[in-house]
């Protein structure tokens, strides 16, 4: 067997292993929500206009349940990312103020 044939077989084996890893990784993500899914869900729950978000500190059950689910399923290092991007998706002008209120509400 020539060295080129051996190298070709090695490349083919590595390619097949990588395909199997990618398929397994994609199937594993479908079990639960990703960070992006939570960002989208949270931003959809907000009642807002062009200026600010109104239902952050209200006792909205949907937001409370979603926050509890985020705390259970997502690592703490990603919480700020979810909150910041959810606020950004609303397109309001006072993003930083809304983020601070939401983070304060999230911490309690």
Protein Blocks (a to p, Z undefined) as FASTA:
>chain_A
ZZklmmmmmmmmmmmmmmmmmmmmmmmmmmpccfklmmmmmmmmpccdfkbcfklmpccf
klmmmmmmmmmmpcfklmmmmmmmmmmmnopablmlmmmmmmmmmmZZ
